[in-house]
Amino acid sequence: MSHRKIVVALGGNAILSTDPSAQAQEAALAETARHLVKLIQNGDELIITHGNGPQVGNLLLQHLAADSEKNPAFPLDSLVAMTEGSIGFWLQNALDNALLDLKLEKPVASVVTQVVVDKDDPAFLNPSKPIGPFYSEEDAKTESERTGATFKEDSGRGWRKVVASPKPIHIKEIDSIRALLNAGQVVIAAGGGGIPVIENENGYLSGVEAVIDKDFASQRLAELVEADLFIVLTGVDYAYVNYNKPNQEKLEQVTVSQLQEYIQEGQFAPGSMLPKIQAAIDFVTNRPAGKAVITSLSNLGALIESDSGTIIVKD
């Protein structure tokens, strides 16, 4: 079964648990890399994507704390690019070292990735993704007037800026990613869902304040590179129905139509498992030869041995 093309989407918890220091995140990724290299050992070609939610949030707070005329805070698209760079560095460094330990020679490269979204995406009319610090209602109004940003009340904790979460349409650097992959390199790409860019009538691209769901961006990437396997990593070995209830049931092999019924029943949490399930469905629907798996990092070894985890296939 070797030489499969695999896209692995790392969850945020593979990088940052509680300690937001660079050292702690590097240590977490060293552990993550030890699991990921099992796929390389198995002869698979690997593309890795990752989240950046906590990292971009922290960077935004640092920028706002130091914001001044001489040193102005950067917009969100630039902060996404910066976290793609820092997490890419930590991850490629961790993989290089894990490969060295196994005496495997395999180059690893990170690609700063622009992801094209539609400037007319309805998400821009209804920004919903909270970012940055909490404000009082009064301060939120002032900020909104000053910057033109939208603020919403966030679950009784205060007011926060919200940005759009548009759907990814295309990955600008796809040819570069394919070229690296074809040259036998491990590629890290589309970090944090990629840097959101919109195209104007002349075909020029420009960054936009938005957050692209990393599971959807990863799925788009998996399709464009014609992956055989799309692995979405999360905190659990399996997706469940009736989660945390007495009749909880783990999903092992499941079809798209079964999953759609479970979605109708409201089985998957909107902010966490649901986008992973939807991305998996989209992948196998658009690439019927492919399989999608939702599982945990620590279960990767078992997945290689015996198809462990929640495996999603087309009907």
Residue pairs with C-beta under 8 A, 6 or more apart in sequence:
1 42
2 42
2 43
2 44
3 43
3 44
3 45
4 44
4 45
4 228
4 229
5 44
5 45
5 47
5 181
5 225
5 226
5 227
5 228
5 229
6 39
6 44
6 45
6 46
6 47
6 227
6 228
6 229
6 230
6 231
7 47
7 48
7 49
7 218
7 221
7 222
7 225
7 227
7 229
7 230
7 231
8 36
8 39
8 46
8 47
8 48
8 49
8 231
8 233
9 49
9 50
9 214
9 215
9 218
9 230
9 231
9 232
9 233
9 279
10 32
10 48
10 49
10 50
10 51
10 233
10 297
11 51
11 232
11 233
11 234
11 235
11 297
12 50
12 51
12 52
12 53
12 54
13 234
13 235
14 28
14 29
14 32
14 50
14 233
14 297
15 25
15 28
15 29
15 32
15 50
15 51
15 54
15 55
15 87
15 90
16 24
16 25
16 28
16 54
16 55
17 24
17 28
18 24
19 25
20 54
20 55
20 58
22 86
22 90
25 55
25 87
25 90
26 90
26 93
26 94
29 87
29 90
29 91
29 94
30 94
30 97
30 98
32 91
32 94
32 297
33 91
33 94
33 95
33 97
33 98
34 98
35 297
35 298
35 300
35 301
36 46
36 48
36 95
36 98
36 300
37 95
37 98
37 99
37 102
37 104
38 300
38 301
38 304
39 46
39 300
39 304
40 46
40 99
40 104
40 106
40 186
41 102
41 104
42 304
44 229
45 181
45 184
45 186
46 186
46 187
47 177
47 181
47 186
47 187
47 188
47 189
47 221
47 222
47 225
47 227
48 91
48 186
48 187
48 188
48 189
49 188
49 189
49 190
49 191
49 214
49 217
49 218
49 221
50 87
50 91
50 188
50 191
50 192
50 214
51 192
51 193
51 214
52 80
52 83
52 84
52 87
52 191
52 192
52 193
52 214
53 192
55 83
55 86
55 87
55 192
56 76
56 79
56 80
56 83
56 131
56 192
57 131
57 132
59 79
59 82
59 83
60 73
60 76
60 79
60 131
60 132
61 132
61 133
63 73
63 74
63 79
64 73
64 132
64 133
66 73
67 73
74 82
75 207
75 209
76 131
76 163
76 209
76 210
76 211
77 195
77 196
77 197
77 207
77 208
77 209
77 210
78 207
80 191
80 192
80 193
80 194
80 195
80 196
80 211
81 112
81 195
83 191
83 192
84 110
84 112
84 113
84 191
84 192
84 194
84 195
85 110
85 112
87 191
87 192
88 110
88 112
88 188
88 191
89 110
91 110
91 188
92 108
92 109
92 110
92 188
95 108
95 186
96 108
99 105
99 106
99 108
106 184
106 185
106 186
107 183
107 184
107 185
107 186
108 185
108 186
108 187
108 188
109 180
109 185
109 186
109 187
109 188
110 187
110 188
110 189
110 191
111 173
111 176
111 177
111 180
111 187
111 188
111 189
112 173
112 195
113 171
113 172
113 173
113 177
113 189
113 190
113 191
113 194
113 195
114 171
114 172
114 173
114 194
114 195
114 197
114 205
115 168
115 169
115 170
115 171
115 172
115 190
115 193
115 194
115 195
115 196
115 197
115 212
115 217
115 220
116 168
116 169
116 170
116 171
116 172
116 197
116 198
116 199
116 205
117 166
117 167
117 168
117 169
117 196
117 197
117 198
117 208
117 210
117 212
118 166
118 167
118 169
118 198
119 198
119 199
119 200
119 208
121 164
121 166
121 167
123 164
123 165
123 166
123 167
123 210
124 164
124 166
124 210
126 164
127 150
127 152
127 162
127 163
127 164
128 152
128 162
128 164
128 165
129 162
129 163
129 164
129 165
129 210
129 211
130 152
130 154
130 160
130 161
130 162
131 160
131 161
131 162
131 163
131 211
132 160
132 161
133 160
134 154
134 157
134 158
134 159
134 160
135 143
135 151
135 158
135 159
135 160
136 158
136 159
137 153
137 159
139 159
140 151
140 159
140 160
141 151
143 149
143 151
143 161
144 150
144 151
149 161
149 163
149 209
150 161
150 162
150 163
151 159
151 160
151 161
151 162
152 159
152 160
152 162
153 159
154 160
163 209
163 210
163 211
164 209
164 210
164 211
165 210
165 211
165 212
165 213
166 196
166 210
166 212
167 212
167 216
168 193
168 194
168 212
168 213
168 216
168 217
168 220
169 220
170 220
171 177
171 189
171 190
171 194
171 217
171 220
171 221
171 224
172 197
172 205
173 189
174 221
174 224
174 225
177 187
177 189
177 221
177 225
178 225
180 187
181 187
181 225
189 221
190 214
190 217
190 218
190 221
192 211
192 212
192 214
193 211
193 212
193 213
193 214
193 216
193 217
194 212
194 217
195 207
196 207
196 208
196 209
196 210
196 211
196 212
197 205
197 206
197 207
197 208
198 205
198 206
198 208
199 205
200 206
213 275
213 279
215 232
215 275
215 276
215 278
215 279
216 275
216 278
216 279
216 282
218 230
218 232
218 279
219 230
219 279
219 280
219 282
219 283
222 230
222 283
222 287
222 290
223 283
223 286
223 287
226 287
226 290
227 283
227 287
227 290
228 289
228 290
228 291
229 290
229 291
229 292
229 293
230 279
230 280
230 283
230 290
230 291
230 292
230 293
231 292
231 293
231 294
231 295
231 300
231 303
231 309
232 276
232 279
232 280
232 292
232 293
232 294
232 295
233 295
233 296
233 297
233 300
234 272
234 273
234 276
234 294
234 295
234 296
235 296
236 295
236 296
237 250
237 295
237 296
237 298
237 299
237 302
237 308
237 309
238 250
238 251
238 252
238 294
238 295
238 309
238 310
239 250
239 251
239 268
239 273
239 276
239 277
239 294
239 310
240 248
240 249
240 250
240 251
241 248
241 249
241 251
241 262
241 265
241 267
242 248
242 249
242 267
243 267
250 310
251 310
252 310
252 311
253 311
253 313
254 310
254 311
254 312
254 313
255 312
255 313
255 314
255 315
256 281
256 284
256 285
256 312
256 313
256 314
256 315
257 315
259 277
259 280
259 281
259 312
260 281
262 268
262 277
263 274
263 277
263 278
268 274
268 277
273 294
276 294
277 294
277 312
279 292
280 292
280 293
280 294
280 312
281 292
281 312
283 290
283 292
283 312
284 290
284 291
284 292
284 312
284 313
284 314
285 314
288 314
291 311
291 312
291 313
292 311
292 312
293 303
293 309
293 310
293 311
293 312
294 309
294 310
294 312
295 303
295 308
295 309
295 310
296 309
299 308
299 309
302 308
302 309
303 309
